[in-house]
């Protein structure tokens, strides 16, 4: 499944990359989701669970009590268990249980479960931070249910007996009236009265016998008991429940992680920014390399370029080998334009110096040329190296160790002037690698002027700072120069991120630097290229 946002496809590969980049945020939200139940568990302690099992009883009905055996309640086990479970969950039972508990008791939760297909047993589980409360509630529910069922059956039987007694009294009264009519009859009409009264009296006697039989049945049920077979199979057994602690924590952890991934995915889809190599594909370019560590940039007015952090030396060396894989002392000269897609060139300049130092350590003669006239921060960082060493056309030079540093100055016209081309050609003849730090390719002007002097272009893209649609627009414009400036039409791409900005602390300038070149001479005195 893929999701499209502004013409960019978020496929599974990009989603996995997105997950890796934002794993810290997803983990944070997951931990927050698990924190609340964990805090509650610490405050309340490990909950205890008390479980009791109750065999449900059968409620009597008026037809049963009067001699007609009920069928639905006795034969449909599922309906019987369901009805009796509702009786256990009734407010009447709950109120009876609450009446047995002390005031201010610990809270508890009750759960009922039954499997009517195999047994008529209902399990009652009570969870509470207090084991005594859990046990008391579980046993209290069993007792209150049995009492409620017994009371219900007693009321039904008492009502049936009362009704049957009333029926017999009525029959006895009717028989008494017939007997009075018979005894007061005229002797001449006695035979005729007996013919009428006799059958009626016999019918009443038969009815009375039936009613009396039903009364006997009610009495028999009462003598057996009014519980309807209900009984406690297992009294409450209290155990600490660690799952009751782990379940909400794991649930919160999963929900937090899911919400974190959803938030990251939505933010990524809405931002539409380039954050990894896969984001460059919609712009029709592929990254040659991804800077594995964040750049540590100098401050806006810091007059020095930072050394390579010790932890990043291996990464810088590997990146240099990736960007110049075939470089050797016998190969042709390499002049590379290193320019950002947008923004100032302080990041390319810093990376250029780092790469140049490593290439120098690998035995190559390297020069760094700053061609971004608009970048005040780049010139500020180079001022300690190139100050006081003006060359022709406003170009200044200096050394950073063995690395030759050339600054085109603040005027944009210098880059396009013949003097700049002459300096660049002379530097290229004397050095194995020349890294030209150009202005943003989005502005085009400075880089287009420097493009005729370079062999290839490397585009720096800061992760998370450029929208994919804007990058595609710039790349489409650069491809328009394919016929005249092919080096800009198909640049290599290097992704990077920024770690921090160095504090504005002064450092010794190039004139007092103690770095020594390969010939053993001090490298502090700037040398102009003529």
C-alpha positions in Angstrom: 0.0 0.0 0.0 1.3 3.4 -0.9 0.2 6.9 0.0 0.6 9.9 -2.3 1.2 13.4 -1.0 1.8 16.2 -3.5 3.0 13.8 -6.1 5.4 11.9 -3.7 4.9 8.3 -3.1 5.4 7.0 0.5 6.2 3.3 -0.3 7.2 0.6 2.2 10.9 1.4 1.8 10.4 5.1 2.7 8.1 4.2 5.5 10.8 2.0 7.0 13.4 4.8 6.6 10.9 7.2 8.2 10.6 4.8 11.1 14.3 4.6 11.6 14.8 8.3 11.5 12.0 9.1 14.0 12.4 6.0 16.2 13.2 8.3 19.2 9.9 10.1 18.8 7.9 6.9 18.5 9.8 5.4 21.5 9.1 8.6 23.5 5.3 8.5 22.8 5.3 4.8 23.6 7.0 5.4 26.9 4.5 8.2 27.7 1.6 5.8 26.8 3.0 3.2 29.3 3.9 5.7 32.0 0.4 6.4 33.3 -0.6 2.8 34.0 2.9 2.2 35.3 2.5 5.1 37.8 -0.9 3.9 38.8 0.5 0.4 39.4 3.3 1.9 41.6 0.8 4.0 43.6 -1.8 1.2 44.0 0.6 -1.8 44.3 0.1 -5.2 42.7 -3.6 -5.9 42.4 -5.1 -9.1 43.8 -7.7 -11.3 42.1 -10.2 -13.4 44.0 -12.1 -16.0 42.0 -15.1 -18.0 43.1 -17.3 -20.5 41.2 -21.1 -20.7 41.7 -23.4 -23.4 40.4 -26.5 -21.5 39.4 -29.9 -22.6 40.9 -33.2 -23.0 39.2 -35.9 -20.5 40.1 -39.4 -22.0 40.7 -42.4 -20.8 38.7 -46.1 -20.8 39.6 -46.9 -23.7 37.1 -44.2 -25.8 38.7 -45.4 -25.0 42.2 -49.0 -25.9 41.3 -48.0 -29.3 39.8 -47.0 -28.5 36.2 -43.3 -28.9 35.6 -41.8 -25.9 33.8 -39.8 -26.7 30.6 -37.9 -23.5 29.5 -36.1 -22.9 32.8 -35.0 -26.5 33.4 -34.2 -27.7 29.9 -32.7 -24.6 28.2 -29.4 -24.4 30.1 -28.1 -21.4 28.2 -31.1 -19.3 29.0 -31.0 -20.4 32.6 -27.3 -19.5 33.1 -27.8 -16.2 31.3 -30.8 -15.3 33.5 -29.0 -16.2 36.7 -25.9 -14.4 35.8 -27.9 -11.2 35.3 -29.3 -11.9 38.8 -25.7 -12.0 40.2 -25.0 -8.7 38.4 -28.1 -7.0 39.7 -28.1 -3.9 41.9 -29.8 -5.9 44.6 -26.8 -8.3 44.9 -24.3 -5.4 44.6 -26.1 -3.4 47.4 -26.0 -6.5 49.7 -22.3 -6.9 49.1 -21.6 -3.3 49.8 -23.4 -3.5 53.1 -20.9 -6.1 54.3 -17.8 -4.0 53.5 -16.2 -1.5 55.8 -16.5 2.2 55.0 -13.7 3.6 52.8 -12.7 0.2 51.5 -10.4 -0.2 48.6 -11.9 0.0 45.1 -12.6 -3.2 43.2 -13.7 -4.4 39.7 -15.9 -7.4 39.1 -16.1 -9.7 36.1 -18.5 -12.6 35.4 -18.0 -15.4 32.9 -19.8 -18.6 32.1 -19.7 -21.5 29.6 -23.3 -22.6 29.5 -22.6 -25.2 26.7 -20.6 -27.4 29.1 -21.5 -26.4 32.6 -24.0 -24.3 34.6 -21.2 -22.7 36.6 -20.6 -19.0 36.7 -17.1 -17.7 37.6 -16.8 -14.5 39.5 -13.5 -12.7 39.5 -12.9 -9.6 41.7 -9.8 -7.4 41.2 -8.7 -5.0 44.0 -5.5 -3.6 45.4 -6.6 -5.1 48.7 -6.7 -8.9 48.7 -9.1 -9.0 51.7 -11.5 -6.7 49.9 -11.3 -8.9 46.7 -12.0 -12.0 48.7 -14.8 -10.5 50.7 -16.5 -9.2 47.5 -16.2 -12.5 45.7 -17.6 -14.5 48.6 -20.2 -11.8 49.2 -21.5 -12.0 45.7 -21.9 -15.8 46.0 -23.8 -15.5 49.3 -25.9 -12.6 48.2 -26.9 -14.4 44.9 -27.9 -17.6 46.8 -29.9 -15.5 49.3 -31.6 -13.6 46.5 -32.5 -16.8 44.7 -33.8 -18.4 47.9 -35.8 -15.4 48.7 -37.3 -15.3 45.2 -38.2 -19.0 45.4 -39.7 -18.6 48.8 -41.9 -15.7 47.7 -43.1 -17.7 44.7 -43.9 -20.8 46.8 -45.6 -18.7 49.5 -47.7 -16.9 46.8 -48.6 -20.3 45.3 -49.6 -21.8 48.6 -51.7 -18.8 49.5 -53.5 -19.0 46.2 -54.1 -22.7 46.6 -55.4 -22.2 50.1 -57.8 -19.6 48.9 -59.0 -21.9 46.1 -59.7 -24.8 48.7 -61.5 -22.3 51.0 -63.7 -21.3 48.1 -64.4 -24.9 47.1 -65.3 -25.8 50.7 -67.7 -22.9 50.9 -69.4 -24.1 47.7 -69.6 -27.7 49.0 -71.1 -26.4 52.3 -73.8 -24.5 50.4 -74.7 -27.6 48.4 -74.9 -29.7 51.5 -77.2 -27.1 53.2 -79.4 -27.1 50.1 -79.6 -30.9 50.2 -80.4 -31.1 54.0 -83.2 -28.5 53.7 -84.8 -30.1 50.7 -88.5 -31.2 50.9 -88.7 -35.0 51.3 -90.9 -35.2 48.2 -88.3 -33.3 46.1 -85.3 -34.9 47.8 -84.6 -37.3 44.9 -84.8 -34.4 42.4 -82.5 -32.2 44.5 -80.0 -35.0 45.0 -79.9 -35.6 41.2 -78.9 -31.9 40.8 -76.7 -31.4 43.8 -74.8 -34.7 43.8 -72.8 -34.3 40.6 -72.0 -30.6 41.4 -70.8 -31.7 44.9 -68.7 -34.5 43.4 -67.1 -32.1 40.9 -66.2 -29.7 43.7 -64.7 -32.6 45.7 -62.6 -33.6 42.7 -61.4 -30.0 42.3 -60.5 -29.8 46.0 -58.5 -33.0 45.7 -56.5 -31.5 42.9 -55.8 -28.3 44.8 -54.8 -30.3 47.8 -52.4 -32.3 45.7 -50.8 -29.0 44.5 -50.5 -27.8 48.1 -48.7 -31.0 48.9 -46.3 -30.4 46.0 -45.6 -26.9 47.2 -44.9 -28.2 50.7 -42.6 -30.9 49.3 -40.6 -28.3 47.4 -40.3 -26.2 50.6 -39.1 -29.2 52.5 -36.4 -29.9 50.0 -35.2 -26.3 50.1 -35.6 -23.0 48.2 -32.1 -22.7 46.8 -33.0 -24.4 43.5 -29.8 -26.4 43.5 -27.6 -23.2 43.8 -24.3 -23.7 45.6 -20.8 -22.4 45.9 -18.5 -24.9 44.2 -15.3 -23.0 45.0 -14.8 -20.3 47.5 -12.7 -17.3 46.7 -9.0 -18.0 46.1 -6.9 -14.8 46.3 -3.7 -14.4 44.2 -1.6 -11.4 43.1 -2.2 -10.6 39.4 0.9 -9.3 37.6 -0.9 -9.5 34.3 -3.3 -6.9 35.6 -0.3 -4.6 35.9 1.4 -5.6 32.7 -1.6 -5.6 30.4 -2.4 -1.9 30.7 1.3 -1.0 30.5 1.7 -3.0 27.3 -1.5 -1.6 25.9 -0.3 1.9 26.6 3.0 1.1 25.1 1.5 -0.2 21.9 -1.0 2.7 21.6 1.7 5.2 22.3 3.9 3.7 19.7 1.1 3.5 17.2 0.2 7.2 17.8 3.9 8.1 17.5 4.2 6.4 14.1 1.0 7.9 12.9 2.1 11.4 14.0 5.5 10.9 12.3 3.8 9.6 9.1 1.3 12.5 9.0 4.1 15.1 9.7 6.2 13.6 6.9 3.4 13.5 4.5 2.4 17.1 5.2 5.9 18.5 5.2 7.0 17.1 1.9 10.6 17.7 2.8 13.7 15.9 1.7 15.0 13.9 4.7 16.7 10.9 3.1 17.9 9.6 -0.2 14.5 8.2 -1.2 13.1 11.8 -1.2 15.4 12.8 -4.0 13.9 10.3 -6.4 10.8 12.4 -7.2 13.3 15.2 -8.3 14.9 12.7 -10.7 18.3 12.6 -8.9 20.1 10.0 -6.8 22.4 10.7 -3.9 26.0 9.8 -4.5 26.5 9.7 -0.7 24.9 10.5 2.6 27.0 12.3 5.2 26.8 9.8 8.1 27.3 12.4 10.9 25.9 15.9 11.5 28.1 18.8 10.5 29.5 20.9 13.4 29.3 24.4 11.9 31.1 27.6 13.1 29.1 30.5 14.4 28.0 33.5 12.2 31.0 35.6 13.3 33.5 32.9 14.3 36.8 33.6 12.5 37.9 30.0 12.2 36.9 26.7 10.6 36.3 23.8 13.0 38.6 20.8 13.1 37.1 17.4 12.3 35.7 16.0 15.5 37.6 13.0 16.7 34.5 10.8 16.5 33.9 11.8 12.8 37.4 11.3 11.4 36.7 7.8 10.1 33.4 9.0 8.5 35.1 12.0 6.8 37.9 9.7 5.5 35.3 7.2 4.2 33.3 10.0 2.6 36.4 11.4 0.8 37.1 7.9 -0.5 33.5 7.7 -1.7 33.5 11.0 -3.5 37.0 10.5 -5.1 37.1 6.7 -5.5 39.7 6.7 -8.4 41.9 9.6 -7.2 45.7 8.9 -7.3 48.8 10.9 -7.8 49.0 9.9 -11.4 45.4 10.7 -12.3 44.2 13.8 -14.0 43.4 17.0 -12.1 40.0 17.1 -10.4 38.1 20.4 -10.0 34.8 19.8 -8.1 32.1 22.4 -7.5 30.6 21.9 -4.0 27.4 24.0 -3.6 24.3 23.9 -1.5 20.9 23.7 -3.0 19.7 26.6 -0.9 21.2 28.8 1.8 24.7 30.0 2.5 27.9 28.1 1.7 29.2 27.8 5.3 28.2 24.1 5.4 29.9 23.2 2.0 32.9 25.3 3.1 33.2 23.4 6.4 32.8 20.0 4.7 35.3 21.1 2.0 37.9 21.9 4.5 37.3 18.6 6.4 37.5 16.6 3.1 40.6 18.5 2.0 42.4 17.8 5.3 41.7 14.1 4.9 42.7 14.0 1.3 45.9 15.9 2.2 46.5 13.2 4.8 46.1 10.6 2.1 49.0 12.2 0.1 47.0 14.4 -2.3 47.7 18.1 -2.9 44.4 19.9 -2.3 43.0 23.4 -2.6 39.7 24.9 -1.4 38.3 27.9 -3.4 35.5 30.0 -1.9 33.5 31.3 -4.8 30.4 32.4 -2.8 30.6 36.2 -2.7 27.4 36.6 -0.9 28.2 34.4 2.1 29.4 36.7 4.9 29.8 33.7 7.3 32.1 31.9 4.9 34.4 34.9 4.5 34.3 35.5 8.2 35.4 31.9 8.8 38.2 32.3 6.2 39.4 35.8 7.3 41.9 34.4 9.8 43.5 32.4 7.1 43.5 34.8 4.1 43.7 38.2 5.9 46.5 40.4 4.7 47.3 38.3 1.5 45.5 40.1 -1.3 46.2 38.8 -4.9 45.2 40.3 -8.2 41.5 41.0 -8.8 40.5 40.9 -5.1 41.3 37.2 -4.7 43.1 36.3 -1.4 44.9 33.1 -0.4 46.2 31.4 2.6 47.0 27.9 4.0 45.1 25.7 6.4 47.9 23.2 7.2 48.9 21.9 3.7 45.6 22.9 2.2 45.7 26.0 0.0 42.7 28.2 0.6 41.5 30.8 -1.9 38.8 33.4 -1.3 37.1 35.2 -4.2 36.1 38.0 -1.9 32.8 39.9 -1.4 32.2 41.0 -5.0 30.1 38.8 -7.2 31.9 40.2 -10.3 35.2 38.6 -9.2 34.0 35.1 -9.9 33.2 36.0 -13.5 36.3 38.1 -14.0 39.3 36.7 -16.1 41.5 37.1 -13.0 39.5 34.5 -11.1 39.7 32.0 -14.0 43.5 32.6 -14.2 43.8 31.9 -10.5 41.7 28.8 -10.6 43.6 27.4 -13.6 46.9 28.0 -11.8 45.6 26.4 -8.7 44.3 23.4 -10.7 47.8 22.9 -12.3 49.5 22.8 -8.9 47.0 20.7 -7.0 45.5 17.2 -7.5 42.1 18.2 -6.1 40.5 21.6 -6.2 37.2 22.0 -4.3 35.3 25.1 -5.4 32.7 26.1 -2.8 30.0 27.8 -4.8 26.8 29.7 -3.8 23.4 28.0 -3.7 22.5 26.4 -7.0 18.9 27.8 -6.6 20.4 31.3 -7.1 22.3 29.9 -10.1 24.3 33.1 -10.9 27.6 32.4 -9.0 27.6 28.7 -9.7 26.9 29.3 -13.4 30.0 31.6 -13.6 32.1 29.0 -11.8 30.8 26.0 -13.7 33.0 26.4 -16.8 36.1 25.9 -14.6 35.0 22.6 -12.9 34.8 19.0 -14.0 31.8 18.0 -11.9 29.3 19.4 -9.4 28.2 18.0 -6.1 25.0 19.4 -4.7 24.6 19.6 -0.9 21.1 19.2 0.5 20.4 19.8 4.1 18.1 17.1 5.5 14.6 18.4 6.4 15.1 22.0 5.1 14.1 21.7 1.4 10.7 20.7 0.0 10.7 17.9 -2.6 8.7 20.0 -5.0 11.1 22.9 -4.7 14.1 20.6 -5.3 12.4 19.2 -8.4 11.8 22.7 -9.7 15.5 23.7 -9.2 16.7 20.4 -10.8 14.4 21.0 -13.8 15.9 24.5 -14.3 19.5 23.1 -14.0 18.7 20.5 -16.6 18.0 23.4 -19.0 21.7 24.1 -19.1 22.5 20.6 -20.3 23.7 21.8 -23.7 26.0 24.6 -22.4 26.9 23.6 -18.9 26.4 19.8 -18.6 28.3 19.7 -15.3 25.2 21.5 -13.7 22.6 19.4 -15.5 23.4 16.2 -13.7 25.0 17.0 -10.3 25.9 14.4 -7.7 24.1 14.9 -4.4 25.3 14.7 -0.9 22.8 14.7 2.0 23.8 16.2 5.3 22.4 17.4 8.6 23.6 20.0 11.1 24.6 19.0 14.6 25.4 22.3 16.2 26.9 25.8 15.8 30.2 26.4 17.4 30.4 29.3 20.0 31.9 32.5 18.9 35.2 32.1 20.6 38.4 33.6 19.1 41.2 31.3 18.0 44.8 32.0 16.8 44.8 33.2 13.2 46.8 31.7 10.4 49.8 33.9 11.0 50.4 32.4 14.5 49.3 28.8 13.6 51.7 26.1 14.6 50.6 23.7 11.8 53.6 22.4 9.8 53.5 21.4 6.1 55.1 18.4 4.6 58.3 20.2 3.8 58.8 21.0 7.5 58.2 24.7 7.1 55.7 26.6 9.2 52.3 26.8 7.5 51.2 30.0 9.2 52.3 32.6 6.6 49.7 33.1 3.9 51.1 32.9 0.3 49.5 34.7 -2.6 49.1 33.0 -5.9 50.4 35.1 -8.8 
